[in-house]
Amino acid sequence: MSSVLGAEGSCVKQPESRSFVAVGVEWASRIMTLGFEFALPACGGYALDRWLGTSPWATLGGAILGFTALMIHLFRINREGTGS
């Protein structure tokens, strides 16, 4: 549902103008993005470790970087959902 300000400045909920399929595809896209944001830096770190022989440091760095990106994205989605 989207929000529209009424005459007195109150928030009035409007029905979603998109189809259920469009909303579902949007959420599926967000969830896949979150998964890739977490997994790809860790996989890249693993590949770097194998290439340089520095196991497990690049893998740990990639996992920390991926987790940080995941959390930032989750906070942005939450802020967008609450309208803050």
Buried (B, 14 or more C-beta within 10 A) or exposed (E): EEEEEEEEEEEEEEEEEEEEEEEEEEEEEEEEBBEBBBBBBBBBBBEBBEEEEEEEEBBBBBBEBBBEBBEEBEEEBEEEEEEE
